[in-house]
Amino acid sequence: MVWQEAAQLPDIYKMGSRFAGLRPVSIITHMIFLYVAFHAAVAA
């Protein structure tokens, strides 16, 4: 289950990178999102 969640992270990162180009602040928000999503997958 953890690996399945981790496999989706690259796709989420690509989607986030599109908005990151528009708003620099979103980069920090996106990194936090990946951090929370990753640990949520590990805890699950």
C-alpha positions as CSV (number, residue, x, y, z in Angstrom):
1,M,0.0,0.0,0.0
2,V,2.9,2.3,0.8
3,W,4.5,1.8,-2.5
4,Q,1.2,2.4,-4.4
5,E,0.9,5.8,-2.7
6,A,4.6,6.6,-3.3
7,A,4.1,5.8,-7.0
8,Q,1.5,8.5,-7.2
9,L,3.7,11.2,-5.8
10,P,5.5,11.9,-9.1
11,D,2.2,12.6,-10.8
12,I,1.1,14.8,-8.0
13,Y,4.5,16.6,-8.2
14,K,4.1,17.2,-11.9
15,M,0.6,18.7,-11.4
16,G,1.9,20.9,-8.6
17,S,4.8,22.1,-10.6
18,R,2.5,23.7,-13.1
19,F,1.0,25.9,-10.5
20,A,4.4,26.4,-8.9
21,G,5.5,28.4,-12.0
22,L,2.6,30.8,-11.4
23,R,2.9,31.2,-7.7
24,P,6.4,30.8,-6.0
25,V,4.6,30.4,-2.6
26,S,2.9,27.3,-3.9
27,I,6.3,25.6,-4.1
28,I,6.6,25.6,-0.3
29,T,2.9,24.6,0.1
30,H,3.5,21.8,-2.4
31,M,6.5,20.5,-0.5
32,I,4.6,20.5,2.7
33,F,1.7,18.6,1.0
34,L,4.1,15.9,-0.3
35,Y,5.6,15.6,3.2
36,V,2.2,15.1,4.8
37,A,1.0,12.8,2.1
38,F,4.1,10.7,2.3
39,H,3.9,10.2,6.0
40,A,0.2,9.6,5.8
41,A,0.9,6.8,3.4
42,V,3.6,5.4,5.7
43,A,1.3,5.6,8.7
44,A,-1.6,3.9,6.9
